[in-house]
Each structure stands twice: as structure tokens, then as C-alpha cells.
Amino acid sequence: MIAEDQLLTREGVARVLAAGGVEVVAQVGDAEALVRSVALDSPDVAVVDIRLPPTHTDEGLRAADRIRAQFPATGVLILSQYVEAEYIAPLIMSGAVRVGYLLKDRVLEPSTLVDAVHRVVAGECVIDPALVAELIAPRAASGALAGLSQREREVLSLIAEGLTNAGIAQRLGLSERTVEVHAQRIFTKLGLPDGKHVNRRVVSALVFLGLRTTAR
């Protein structure tokens, strides 16, 4: 399902997804129509513009929060024209599963958009690399990250993008076991507790993104 008030963009997203083998069950132009359509059609994922009528501020994001609360079986992939870092913290903290945040430029990269949809449906958290790069660039050698090696920072940056250990291994040309070892060392160096009530991948990503300065 697609929620986008600009007709040409909405049609473009629909065509890219359809060409990638993704069935588009509905297209809507505002947040209320989105929530109604999700309730009616129960899609696997909703692709949502962050700015929808009437104010074009954060209606799409608020609709996404409603969908995640009322229809948890539906994943949400937020599209944004710009890097809007203030929105990523609640998106991650809301559960960090079946959610994603991509820049609209990714619509021009069909494989990236289709892959993001599949990853969200599979239960992953997908974060646009451009957002990660902008947020961590000035912090890469400071604060809680100072004790990490270059390879550990690379692994952590990919954790922050939402990749699994298998995905990180493929990206970096490492074995999955090696990635697992790096991840465990990262969690230890960041002082993250190992417990069923703490998702260390999520907390480490937040530390990396600079959205939390201490790990509780």
C-alpha cells in the first residue's frame, strides 16, 4: 500500500514496486485514507510519505505510529524528501522491527526500494545510509565510539542501517561468525547489558546515531 499525495510520485513508486514483483493493493493521498485502507486490506507493508495533507508536516509519521499500534502485522516504510534526523529516534525506539526510513531519491534506485520493502516485511529495521552517514560523520571518533576499531565502526554503521549479521557479512566480505564476534565486542565496549529486556542492536545503533549518549 502506498500513501503519497503527489500523484506522479505515487504512480512512480507503484510502478517500481510492481516491476519488482511487489503487489500494490491500494494507493491513497492522505493519512486518514491510509489508516482506513490498512484496516480494510491488511497489507504486508505500507510505503508512506512522511509529509501528508493537510499540513504536510508529520501526518505520515503519525499515521505510521497508529498503524504500528493498531495493525502490528503491517510493516511501515517511511519515505522522506530530506534527511530528517529528529524522526529516526522514535521510529527505532518504537520497536525496531518491520519499519524503515528511506530518502525519496531511492525511488530512482528500483532494486534499493524493492529490497527495503522485502526487508521490512521480513521483520528488519531499514535505515537510509545517507541518514546514517550524516549523523555519525562528526561523531565517528568521539564519545562512546572512541574505543571501537575501524572495522568495529564499519560493522556498527551497518547495524545502524538495519542489516543482519548475514547482511553485514555479505557487505564486508566477512564470515557471519566473524561479524558476530565483532558485534559482541562492540556491545561490550559500549557497555550494553545482555538481557531479554534490552535489544543491544537497537541501543548500539542509537548510540552510533548520536540519539542516545549513554546505554542504559
N, C-alpha and C positions, 0 to 999 in steps of 0.2 A: 504494500500500500504506500502511496506517495502523497505527501502533503506539501504543496508548494503553490503560492499564489500567482507566480509568474507562469503563464501558460506555456511559453516556449521552453522555459527551463523544465517545467513539469513533464512536457512531452519528450524532451531530450533525455531526462532521467529514465522515463518509461521505456524509450526505445533502446537505450543502452542495456537496461536490465533484461528486457525481452530478448535482445540479441545474445545475451549471456546465459539464456536458458532459465531466467527467473520469471515466474508468472506474476504479472501485476493485476491484482484483483480489483483495485479501485484507485482513483485519483481525485483528490479534494483540494480546495483552495483556502481553507481556514481551519483553525484549531478545533472548533466545536464539531465541524463536519468530520474531522479526523477521528475524534473520540467516538462519535456515533457510528462511524464506519467500522472501526475496530471492534466495537461491541457487536455489530451485525455480522461481519465477515471473518473475525478471528484470524487475521493474517499472521504468518510466522514473524514478519518484521515490518515495521513502519519506517519509511525514509522521510524525515521531517525537516523542513526548513526551520531554522531557529527563530526567524522573524516572520510572523504571520499577521494578517489583519486581526483587529482593526488598528492597533498602534504600531505594529512592526517592530516590537522590542524583543520580548522573550516569550510570546504566546506559544511558539512551537515547543520551547523547552518546558513550559508549564504543562502543556498537553502531554508531552512525553512523560513527565512525572506522574500524571494521572493514569496514563496507560500502564506504566510500570507498577503502580499501586493496585489498579483495578483489574488489569489483564496481564498478569506476570508471564503468561505463555508467549506474549508478543514482544519480540525484541525491538529496540529502537536505535536507528542510525540517524544522528543529527547532522545536517548539512549547514555550513555557515560560509558566508562570503569572505569573512575575515577571521583571523586568529583572535578569538575572544576567550582569553585565558581564565577570566573570572567564572566562566560557566563550567570549566572542566572539573573543579573540585567537587561540587555536589553531584555531578554525573558519576564520578568514580566512587565517591563515598556512599552513593545510593545502592551499592551492591557490586558494582564492577563486573557484572555478568550480563550478557545479551544487550550490551549497549555499545555505541560507537560515536565518534565525532570526527567528521571529515570536512575539509575545505571543499567548496563547490568546484574548485579547479579540478578535483579528482573526477568530476563527471566527464572531463575530456580524456581521462585515462580509463577506458571501459573495464579493463581487467582489474584495476585497483578498486573501483566501485563494486563490481560484482563480487570480488574476493571479500571485501568488507562486509557485504550483505551475508555471504555464506558464513563468515566467521562469527558475526553477531548471532545468527541463527544457531550456530554450533555452541553458543554459550560463552564466547570470548568478549573481552573488552577491547575495542579498537580505537586507537588514538592517532590522529594525523601526525606523521613525522614532523611536519612543519611546526606544529604546536610544541612538540617535544623540543625541537631544536631551538626555538625562540626562547622558551622558558629556562632551559638549562644552560645555554651558552655562557651567560655571565656568572653562573654558579658552579661551573664544572670543576673548578679547582679550590673550592672553599667549603666551609661549614662541614656538615656531616659527611660530605663526599670526599674530603681531603685524604682520607685513609685508603681509598679504593685505588687499585691499579688501573691502568689504561684499559686492559681487557675487561676488568670488572665493570668499569663505567660503560663500556660498549654493551655488555650484557644487560646492565641495568637500564640503559636507554631503550633497549628492545623490550624489556619487561614493561617499561612505561608506555610503549606503543601497544601493549596488549598481546604480544606474541607468547606462545607457549614455549617450553623448553625445546620441543621438536622444531618449532619455527625458528627459534634463535639459532639452533644448531645448523639448520639449513642455511640461514642468512650468513653466518660467520664461518661456515665450513668446518665446524667442530663436531665431535660426537655429542650425543644427547647427555651421556654420563658426564662429560667434561663441563657442559653447560650447567648441569645440576650441581656440580661441585662449586663452580663459580657463584651460582645463586646462593648456596648455603653460606659461602664465605661473605658474600655481600650482606646477607641478613645478620650474620654475626657481627660484622664490622659496624653495621648501623644500629646494633643493639636491639634488634627486633625479637620479641619473645616468641617462642614456639608453643602455640596453644590453639585449641579448636575455635576459640572466640576471636582470633586475630588472623586476618589474611595478610601474611607477610609480603606477598607480591604486591598487593594493593598499597599497603603502607609504604613499602620501599619506593613504589612509583610516585607516591605523593611527596615523599622526601626529595626524590630526584627532581620533581617538577617544581619544588620550592613552595608547595602549597601547605606543607607542614614542616616545621623546623626541628621537631622532636618526635620520636616514635614512642607512643605510649604502650 
